[in-house]
Amino acid sequence: MVRAGRRQRGGLEHETLAVLALNGAAMTPAEVRDALDQDLAYTTVMTVLSRLHAKQRVTRHRVGRGFAYVAIVDDAEVTARQMQRLLDARDDRAAVLSRFVGALSDDDERLLTELLAHSDPPGPRTENR
């Protein structure tokens, strides 16, 4: 159990991610709260988990009427999800992608071309956002 006095800014998010990462399996907000500090309000933990989901630092899946959460611990996946979120926030995807590709080094552009040539066609998304 993690016990803390006054937390630093973002401290509860970091502690929550640590609990999820150490557990390795999906956890409900109540399970996260119990692992952190039983004095925390359930709604506080829910808010932190919702924010982490919005930042794409955790994934979630439906469990009954709520969700269970899993930390994304792979830095490359976190970065890729952040890039996707930024792209999704723009109306002109072609302009954003064009500028992104235009800013790549020659080596990175070759790597991207190679990755695209060997990638599977996109399928339907299954994650709940």
C-alpha positions, 0 to 999 in steps of 0.5 A: 500500500502506498501511503503519502502525505501531501502529494506533489503536482501529478503525484497521484497520477504517477502513483496510480500508474505505478500501482497499475504497472506493478499489478500488470493486470486490469484493476477497477478503481476500487482496487486501485484505491485500496492499493494506494490509500483507502482514505482516498475518495473513490471519485478522486481515483475515478477522476485520476483514471479518467485523466490518465485514459484521456492522456492515453497512459492507460487502457480500459475495458468494460467490467459490469457497469464500470471499467477496469484499467491497465497501464501502458508501460511501453514508451513507444506505445505511449508516444504513438498514442499521443501522436494519434491523439494530436492527429485526431484533434485536427480537421486537416489530417493531410496537412498535418501528416504532410508537414510531419513527413516533410520534417523527417530526416531522410533516414526516418522517411525511409524507415517510415516508408518501409514500415508502411509497406509492411504494415497490415491494413487498418482494421476496426478499432476495438478499444473503448476511448 
